[in-house]
Amino acid sequence: MPQIYMMRNRTAGEVLLGNRQLEELGRILMRVVEEDFDLKGLNNVAFSVPELLVRADGEKDVQLEIRYTAGEDEYGWGRPFDPSLVDQYLLCEHLREAFLEFLRSHGLQHLSVSVWCKPHYSSAFKAWD
């Protein structure tokens, strides 16, 4: 399950206010990941926003990490889920575009952004109800 993990500095924390705004942004970014990684309809992407970064010298205002297990046939496709570097770079660009469009469409201040795809190999993931 890909997880979009969004970290933001104080500037971004002052621009992106409120749960409604963050939920809307999350839905938009989740759709981009679903489309680019061919996961539409699987309801298998998450969006997390931890507390503000206390210190982020030299970092962008918003940092998006796309974390996911890779190298296994997680979805029963008969092949491992393992997006190529080209696919990862395309996702990075599409997420950047969606993020900046969200800011523009809401009349929000421009924020700098970085996107990092972080596949995790040979990792164990279990979930319980």
mmCIF file of the C-alpha atoms, coordinates in Angstrom:
data_MODEL
# 
_entry.id   MODEL 
# 
loop_
_atom_site.group_PDB 
_atom_site.id 
_atom_site.type_symbol 
_atom_site.label_atom_id 
_atom_site.label_alt_id 
_atom_site.label_comp_id 
_atom_site.label_asym_id 
_atom_site.label_entity_id 
_atom_site.label_seq_id 
_atom_site.pdbx_PDB_ins_code 
_atom_site.Cartn_x 
_atom_site.Cartn_y 
_atom_site.Cartn_z 
_atom_site.occupancy 
_atom_site.B_iso_or_equiv 
_atom_site.pdbx_formal_charge 
_atom_site.auth_seq_id 
_atom_site.auth_comp_id 
_atom_site.auth_asym_id 
_atom_site.auth_atom_id 
_atom_site.pdbx_PDB_model_num 
ATOM 1   C CA . MET A 1 1   ? 0.000   0.000   0.000   1.00 0.00 ? 1   MET A CA 1 
ATOM 2   C CA . PRO A 1 2   ? 1.591   3.278   -1.048  1.00 0.00 ? 2   PRO A CA 1 
ATOM 3   C CA . GLN A 1 3   ? 1.499   5.908   1.643   1.00 0.00 ? 3   GLN A CA 1 
ATOM 4   C CA . ILE A 1 4   ? 1.912   9.597   0.910   1.00 0.00 ? 4   ILE A CA 1 
ATOM 5   C CA . TYR A 1 5   ? 3.716   11.043  3.908   1.00 0.00 ? 5   TYR A CA 1 
ATOM 6   C CA . MET A 1 6   ? 3.671   14.853  3.860   1.00 0.00 ? 6   MET A CA 1 
ATOM 7   C CA . MET A 1 7   ? 6.057   16.834  6.025   1.00 0.00 ? 7   MET A CA 1 
ATOM 8   C CA . ARG A 1 8   ? 5.852   20.615  6.154   1.00 0.00 ? 8   ARG A CA 1 
ATOM 9   C CA . ASN A 1 9   ? 7.845   23.409  7.704   1.00 0.00 ? 9   ASN A CA 1 
ATOM 10  C CA . ARG A 1 10  ? 6.359   26.329  9.617   1.00 0.00 ? 10  ARG A CA 1 
ATOM 11  C CA . THR A 1 11  ? 5.751   28.372  6.453   1.00 0.00 ? 11  THR A CA 1 
ATOM 12  C CA . ALA A 1 12  ? 3.726   25.549  4.922   1.00 0.00 ? 12  ALA A CA 1 
ATOM 13  C CA . GLY A 1 13  ? 1.970   24.985  8.225   1.00 0.00 ? 13  GLY A CA 1 
ATOM 14  C CA . GLU A 1 14  ? 0.731   28.577  8.145   1.00 0.00 ? 14  GLU A CA 1 
ATOM 15  C CA . VAL A 1 15  ? -0.439  28.274  4.504   1.00 0.00 ? 15  VAL A CA 1 
ATOM 16  C CA . LEU A 1 16  ? -2.036  24.814  4.685   1.00 0.00 ? 16  LEU A CA 1 
ATOM 17  C CA . LEU A 1 17  ? -4.457  25.221  7.560   1.00 0.00 ? 17  LEU A CA 1 
ATOM 18  C CA . GLY A 1 18  ? -7.275  22.993  8.668   1.00 0.00 ? 18  GLY A CA 1 
ATOM 19  C CA . ASN A 1 19  ? -8.222  19.378  8.272   1.00 0.00 ? 19  ASN A CA 1 
ATOM 20  C CA . ARG A 1 20  ? -10.675 20.035  5.418   1.00 0.00 ? 20  ARG A CA 1 
ATOM 21  C CA . GLN A 1 21  ? -7.944  21.570  3.287   1.00 0.00 ? 21  GLN A CA 1 
ATOM 22  C CA . LEU A 1 22  ? -5.494  18.766  4.063   1.00 0.00 ? 22  LEU A CA 1 
ATOM 23  C CA . GLU A 1 23  ? -8.139  16.098  3.397   1.00 0.00 ? 23  GLU A CA 1 
ATOM 24  C CA . GLU A 1 24  ? -8.900  17.627  -0.001  1.00 0.00 ? 24  GLU A CA 1 
ATOM 25  C CA . LEU A 1 25  ? -5.209  17.815  -0.867  1.00 0.00 ? 25  LEU A CA 1 
ATOM 26  C CA . GLY A 1 26  ? -4.788  14.211  0.269   1.00 0.00 ? 26  GLY A CA 1 
ATOM 27  C CA . ARG A 1 27  ? -7.614  12.994  -1.971  1.00 0.00 ? 27  ARG A CA 1 
ATOM 28  C CA . ILE A 1 28  ? -6.066  14.784  -4.957  1.00 0.00 ? 28  ILE A CA 1 
ATOM 29  C CA . LEU A 1 29  ? -2.578  13.398  -4.338  1.00 0.00 ? 29  LEU A CA 1 
ATOM 30  C CA . MET A 1 30  ? -3.927  9.894   -3.657  1.00 0.00 ? 30  MET A CA 1 
ATOM 31  C CA . ARG A 1 31  ? -5.692  9.892   -7.056  1.00 0.00 ? 31  ARG A CA 1 
ATOM 32  C CA . VAL A 1 32  ? -2.410  10.800  -8.752  1.00 0.00 ? 32  VAL A CA 1 
ATOM 33  C CA . VAL A 1 33  ? -0.626  7.851   -7.093  1.00 0.00 ? 33  VAL A CA 1 
ATOM 34  C CA . GLU A 1 34  ? -3.502  5.512   -7.966  1.00 0.00 ? 34  GLU A CA 1 
ATOM 35  C CA . GLU A 1 35  ? -3.385  6.577   -11.612 1.00 0.00 ? 35  GLU A CA 1 
ATOM 36  C CA . ASP A 1 36  ? 0.376   6.553   -12.041 1.00 0.00 ? 36  ASP A CA 1 
ATOM 37  C CA . PHE A 1 37  ? 0.890   3.233   -10.235 1.00 0.00 ? 37  PHE A CA 1 
ATOM 38  C CA . ASP A 1 38  ? -2.189  1.603   -11.866 1.00 0.00 ? 38  ASP A CA 1 
ATOM 39  C CA . LEU A 1 39  ? -3.981  1.143   -8.538  1.00 0.00 ? 39  LEU A CA 1 
ATOM 40  C CA . LYS A 1 40  ? -7.358  2.726   -9.417  1.00 0.00 ? 40  LYS A CA 1 
ATOM 41  C CA . GLY A 1 41  ? -10.288 1.187   -7.598  1.00 0.00 ? 41  GLY A CA 1 
ATOM 42  C CA . LEU A 1 42  ? -8.160  -0.745  -5.112  1.00 0.00 ? 42  LEU A CA 1 
ATOM 43  C CA . ASN A 1 43  ? -8.564  1.818   -2.283  1.00 0.00 ? 43  ASN A CA 1 
ATOM 44  C CA . ASN A 1 44  ? -4.984  1.080   -1.372  1.00 0.00 ? 44  ASN A CA 1 
ATOM 45  C CA . VAL A 1 45  ? -3.283  4.488   -0.971  1.00 0.00 ? 45  VAL A CA 1 
ATOM 46  C CA . ALA A 1 46  ? -2.957  6.411   2.298   1.00 0.00 ? 46  ALA A CA 1 
ATOM 47  C CA . PHE A 1 47  ? -2.168  10.052  3.119   1.00 0.00 ? 47  PHE A CA 1 
ATOM 48  C CA . SER A 1 48  ? -0.482  11.063  6.374   1.00 0.00 ? 48  SER A CA 1 
ATOM 49  C CA . VAL A 1 49  ? 0.472   14.483  7.698   1.00 0.00 ? 49  VAL A CA 1 
ATOM 50  C CA . PRO A 1 50  ? 2.501   14.407  10.904  1.00 0.00 ? 50  PRO A CA 1 
ATOM 51  C CA . GLU A 1 51  ? 3.170   17.451  13.020  1.00 0.00 ? 51  GLU A CA 1 
ATOM 52  C CA . LEU A 1 52  ? 5.243   20.301  11.624  1.00 0.00 ? 52  LEU A CA 1 
ATOM 53  C CA . LEU A 1 53  ? 8.938   19.775  11.077  1.00 0.00 ? 53  LEU A CA 1 
ATOM 54  C CA . VAL A 1 54  ? 10.724  21.452  13.951  1.00 0.00 ? 54  VAL A CA 1 
ATOM 55  C CA . ARG A 1 55  ? 13.799  22.163  11.895  1.00 0.00 ? 55  ARG A CA 1 
ATOM 56  C CA . ALA A 1 56  ? 14.292  21.740  8.163   1.00 0.00 ? 56  ALA A CA 1 
ATOM 57  C CA . ASP A 1 57  ? 17.323  23.796  7.157   1.00 0.00 ? 57  ASP A CA 1 
ATOM 58  C CA . GLY A 1 58  ? 17.885  23.664  3.412   1.00 0.00 ? 58  GLY A CA 1 
ATOM 59  C CA . GLU A 1 59  ? 14.740  21.595  2.800   1.00 0.00 ? 59  GLU A CA 1 
ATOM 60  C CA . LYS A 1 60  ? 11.659  22.511  0.785   1.00 0.00 ? 60  LYS A CA 1 
ATOM 61  C CA . ASP A 1 61  ? 8.532   23.893  2.466   1.00 0.00 ? 61  ASP A CA 1 
ATOM 62  C CA . VAL A 1 62  ? 6.683   20.645  1.781   1.00 0.00 ? 62  VAL A CA 1 
ATOM 63  C CA . GLN A 1 63  ? 8.308   17.241  1.437   1.00 0.00 ? 63  GLN A CA 1 
ATOM 64  C CA . LEU A 1 64  ? 6.246   14.392  0.017   1.00 0.00 ? 64  LEU A CA 1 
ATOM 65  C CA . GLU A 1 65  ? 7.489   10.855  0.522   1.00 0.00 ? 65  GLU A CA 1 
ATOM 66  C CA . ILE A 1 66  ? 5.730   8.038   -1.297  1.00 0.00 ? 66  ILE A CA 1 
ATOM 67  C CA . ARG A 1 67  ? 6.488   4.945   0.773   1.00 0.00 ? 67  ARG A CA 1 
ATOM 68  C CA . TYR A 1 68  ? 5.553   1.479   -0.452  1.00 0.00 ? 68  TYR A CA 1 
ATOM 69  C CA . THR A 1 69  ? 6.530   -2.154  -0.321  1.00 0.00 ? 69  THR A CA 1 
ATOM 70  C CA . ALA A 1 70  ? 7.985   -3.354  -3.614  1.00 0.00 ? 70  ALA A CA 1 
ATOM 71  C CA . GLY A 1 71  ? 9.297   -6.495  -5.237  1.00 0.00 ? 71  GLY A CA 1 
ATOM 72  C CA . GLU A 1 72  ? 6.363   -8.759  -4.273  1.00 0.00 ? 72  GLU A CA 1 
ATOM 73  C CA . ASP A 1 73  ? 3.181   -9.702  -6.132  1.00 0.00 ? 73  ASP A CA 1 
ATOM 74  C CA . GLU A 1 74  ? 1.187   -7.674  -3.623  1.00 0.00 ? 74  GLU A CA 1 
ATOM 75  C CA . TYR A 1 75  ? -1.840  -7.237  -5.885  1.00 0.00 ? 75  TYR A CA 1 
ATOM 76  C CA . GLY A 1 76  ? -2.110  -10.719 -7.409  1.00 0.00 ? 76  GLY A CA 1 
ATOM 77  C CA . TRP A 1 77  ? -1.102  -9.475  -10.856 1.00 0.00 ? 77  TRP A CA 1 
ATOM 78  C CA . GLY A 1 78  ? 1.303   -12.358 -11.482 1.00 0.00 ? 78  GLY A CA 1 
ATOM 79  C CA . ARG A 1 79  ? 4.248   -9.947  -11.339 1.00 0.00 ? 79  ARG A CA 1 
ATOM 80  C CA . PRO A 1 80  ? 5.925   -7.965  -8.593  1.00 0.00 ? 80  PRO A CA 1 
ATOM 81  C CA . PHE A 1 81  ? 4.719   -4.473  -7.783  1.00 0.00 ? 81  PHE A CA 1 
ATOM 82  C CA . ASP A 1 82  ? 7.915   -2.602  -8.591  1.00 0.00 ? 82  ASP A CA 1 
ATOM 83  C CA . PRO A 1 83  ? 7.488   0.738   -10.407 1.00 0.00 ? 83  PRO A CA 1 
ATOM 84  C CA . SER A 1 84  ? 10.490  1.589   -12.587 1.00 0.00 ? 84  SER A CA 1 
ATOM 85  C CA . LEU A 1 85  ? 12.642  4.660   -11.978 1.00 0.00 ? 85  LEU A CA 1 
ATOM 86  C CA . VAL A 1 86  ? 10.980  6.284   -14.997 1.00 0.00 ? 86  VAL A CA 1 
ATOM 87  C CA . ASP A 1 87  ? 7.552   5.639   -13.454 1.00 0.00 ? 87  ASP A CA 1 
ATOM 88  C CA . GLN A 1 88  ? 8.760   7.003   -10.117 1.00 0.00 ? 88  GLN A CA 1 
ATOM 89  C CA . TYR A 1 89  ? 10.115  10.195  -11.713 1.00 0.00 ? 89  TYR A CA 1 
ATOM 90  C CA . LEU A 1 90  ? 6.851   10.662  -13.636 1.00 0.00 ? 90  LEU A CA 1 
ATOM 91  C CA . LEU A 1 91  ? 4.911   10.257  -10.393 1.00 0.00 ? 91  LEU A CA 1 
ATOM 92  C CA . CYS A 1 92  ? 7.153   12.850  -8.727  1.00 0.00 ? 92  CYS A CA 1 
ATOM 93  C CA . GLU A 1 93  ? 6.431   15.334  -11.510 1.00 0.00 ? 93  GLU A CA 1 
ATOM 94  C CA . HIS A 1 94  ? 2.684   14.626  -11.519 1.00 0.00 ? 94  HIS A CA 1 
ATOM 95  C CA . LEU A 1 95  ? 2.483   15.039  -7.733  1.00 0.00 ? 95  LEU A CA 1 
ATOM 96  C CA . ARG A 1 96  ? 4.368   18.330  -7.952  1.00 0.00 ? 96  ARG A CA 1 
ATOM 97  C CA . GLU A 1 97  ? 1.977   19.586  -10.642 1.00 0.00 ? 97  GLU A CA 1 
ATOM 98  C CA . ALA A 1 98  ? -1.101  18.523  -8.637  1.00 0.00 ? 98  ALA A CA 1 
ATOM 99  C CA . PHE A 1 99  ? 0.262   20.145  -5.467  1.00 0.00 ? 99  PHE A CA 1 
ATOM 100 C CA . LEU A 1 100 ? 1.033   23.464  -7.172  1.00 0.00 ? 100 LEU A CA 1 
ATOM 101 C CA . GLU A 1 101 ? -2.366  23.443  -8.949  1.00 0.00 ? 101 GLU A CA 1 
ATOM 102 C CA . PHE A 1 102 ? -4.061  22.889  -5.575  1.00 0.00 ? 102 PHE A CA 1 
ATOM 103 C CA . LEU A 1 103 ? -2.281  25.955  -4.164  1.00 0.00 ? 103 LEU A CA 1 
ATOM 104 C CA . ARG A 1 104 ? -3.172  28.085  -7.208  1.00 0.00 ? 104 ARG A CA 1 
ATOM 105 C CA . SER A 1 105 ? -6.809  26.978  -7.273  1.00 0.00 ? 105 SER A CA 1 
ATOM 106 C CA . HIS A 1 106 ? -7.230  27.944  -3.610  1.00 0.00 ? 106 HIS A CA 1 
ATOM 107 C CA . GLY A 1 107 ? -5.387  31.254  -3.914  1.00 0.00 ? 107 GLY A CA 1 
ATOM 108 C CA . LEU A 1 108 ? -2.697  30.030  -1.535  1.00 0.00 ? 108 LEU A CA 1 
ATOM 109 C CA . GLN A 1 109 ? 0.875   31.247  -1.340  1.00 0.00 ? 109 GLN A CA 1 
ATOM 110 C CA . HIS A 1 110 ? 3.410   29.365  -3.467  1.00 0.00 ? 110 HIS A CA 1 
ATOM 111 C CA . LEU A 1 111 ? 5.348   26.743  -1.519  1.00 0.00 ? 111 LEU A CA 1 
ATOM 112 C CA . SER A 1 112 ? 8.427   24.854  -2.592  1.00 0.00 ? 112 SER A CA 1 
ATOM 113 C CA . VAL A 1 113 ? 8.030   21.079  -2.746  1.00 0.00 ? 113 VAL A CA 1 
ATOM 114 C CA . SER A 1 114 ? 10.137  17.946  -3.069  1.00 0.00 ? 114 SER A CA 1 
ATOM 115 C CA . VAL A 1 115 ? 8.892   14.433  -3.847  1.00 0.00 ? 115 VAL A CA 1 
ATOM 116 C CA . TRP A 1 116 ? 10.751  11.253  -2.942  1.00 0.00 ? 116 TRP A CA 1 
ATOM 117 C CA . CYS A 1 117 ? 9.605   7.772   -3.961  1.00 0.00 ? 117 CYS A CA 1 
ATOM 118 C CA . LYS A 1 118 ? 10.755  5.327   -1.301  1.00 0.00 ? 118 LYS A CA 1 
ATOM 119 C CA . PRO A 1 119 ? 10.210  1.688   -2.265  1.00 0.00 ? 119 PRO A CA 1 
ATOM 120 C CA . HIS A 1 120 ? 10.867  -0.758  0.557   1.00 0.00 ? 120 HIS A CA 1 
ATOM 121 C CA . TYR A 1 121 ? 12.196  -4.176  -0.430  1.00 0.00 ? 121 TYR A CA 1 
ATOM 122 C CA . SER A 1 122 ? 12.270  -7.281  1.757   1.00 0.00 ? 122 SER A CA 1 
ATOM 123 C CA . SER A 1 123 ? 10.027  -5.558  4.242   1.00 0.00 ? 123 SER A CA 1 
ATOM 124 C CA . ALA A 1 124 ? 7.233   -7.136  6.241   1.00 0.00 ? 124 ALA A CA 1 
ATOM 125 C CA . PHE A 1 125 ? 3.822   -5.515  6.466   1.00 0.00 ? 125 PHE A CA 1 
ATOM 126 C CA . LYS A 1 126 ? 0.829   -6.875  8.398   1.00 0.00 ? 126 LYS A CA 1 
ATOM 127 C CA . ALA A 1 127 ? -2.425  -5.219  9.378   1.00 0.00 ? 127 ALA A CA 1 
ATOM 128 C CA . TRP A 1 128 ? -5.055  -6.350  11.859  1.00 0.00 ? 128 TRP A CA 1 
ATOM 129 C CA . ASP A 1 129 ? -8.618  -5.286  12.618  1.00 0.00 ? 129 ASP A CA 1 
# 
